[in-house]
């Protein structure tokens, strides 16, 4: 066992070209910079974090609230400016920590802003805090005689490959359901709205187009990390990455996610691929500058291997938790977040809160728009835990006004084109949910009828 561990550590610590790591560092900096810049350019900073009356919080993070306008804009500017030293590889871990904390705060301000690509960027920034990304071709790796460190241990690139592969693989596993593979939903709904597009639109009108594309998406996501890992298949696989993500970006409003994955997939290439692309010869072993990381003992030891093993187990278990609750995740939403379940459902809902005065028995309706803006109302309406949060806020406001009330919520939802069904039990007061009534028992069973068939 000791011999195996020693060989494993020696292999992971072996030096290789750091060109891929250096370019990936620049890509992360660019992606974070573009992400935060978009909030300012499109006015999202104000519309998402300054105008709403109510913000949905993650468990344990209700204390994280958007600051005032000056501090908020300073936060976005600070994260943007930190991408510069990070890209240069100067104080890389420190700048990565600042970017991570700032971007995490932005993410925690309101759950309705949740996007998978924000989570991926956060995880990549966590890697940037831990891994020596600033050493190869970075200012952190400059030697006293002014030479650049050109190599890196093997383990940072392998850790990044694992993280990116997990995203793809679990995005594919999530598609292994009857709606996606047997009924072509929700792609059939979305593609029907795009039949007027030039060139590709008429293809979407063909019989079975949605089902074929659904299977292509499933096979692509589940296989692409393995294909990218094979040296002979890597180039055609990356061409498939480019085509797949360019098409999804063209067809669907999913923000930066496709381009983040296009950049992230480059970690599967050979460590010296940027040098080869530029026509420069790879660094010879005798010419490689080992850099301070090797001399100061920055090696992957037993503790680091254990830490990565724990991280790897969590990255597998967290997506798998979706199977802990019976019923389709796309309906009950339990475990939907942080599980790489991308573009799996088309859901719409109508929500009305029912406030019953316990002294008179009188019931009045409270529409969510009294607390939420249009974007928040669209996002929260199909997520039971968020329905519960707003209901408790309504109850708290009623209590502060001196009224003794019970609050219930009436929600009818459509899932992947099915007829409207009740999402939660509107007879149960919300103060009981999460206490003597579990959240899973409050959510009503998913409709058993199949979705509308593809053409």
Secondary structure, DSSP 4 states (H G I P E B T S, - for coil): -HHHHHHHHHHHH-EEE-HHHHHHHHHHHHHHHHHHHHHHHTTHHHHHHTS-S-----TT-TT-----HHHHHHHHHHHHHHHHHHHHTSSHHHHHHHHHHHHHHHHHS-GGG--HHHHHHHHHHHHHHHS-TTTTTSGGG--TTSPPP-EEEHHHHHHHHHHHHHHHHHHHHTT-SHHHHHS-TTHHHHHHTTTTSTTTHHHHTSTTHHHHHHHHHHHHHHHHHHHHHSTTTHHHHHHHHHHHHHHHHHHS--TTHHHHHHHHGGGGS-TTHHHHHTTPPPPPTTT---HHHHHTT----HHHHHHHHHHHHHHHHHHHGGGGSSS-HHHH-TT-TTTT--S---EEEEEEEEEEETTT--EEEEEGGGT--HHHHHHHTT-HHHHHHHHHHHHHHHHHTT--EEEEEEEEEEETTPPPEE-B-TTS-TTTBTTTB-HHHHBPPPP-SPPPPP-
